Amino acid sequence: MGSAKFNLDAGDLIKVLKNGLLVAMAAFLTYIMNNIQVIDLGQYTALLIPIVTLVLDTIIKWAKDNSQDVASPDAPDAPEGE
């Protein structure tokens, strides 16, 4: 339902904190992705960069809301008017 004007309830504070966490994570990931090309580990650089990229992609997928609405199996689709 939400809080009244000029008031915050616990649900609103949780949403603000989640949003702040996502913004901080986005800033951190942007910094890492912009500076990944300057990493020089010799012969291991070619191995490390794909691993770091996969880890960062996994973190992004984990942080996003990837849930989908699932239709209940007991409610088949019925045409309108029936």
Helices and strands as residue ranges (DSSP letters): H 10-35, G 36-38, G 42-44, H 45-63
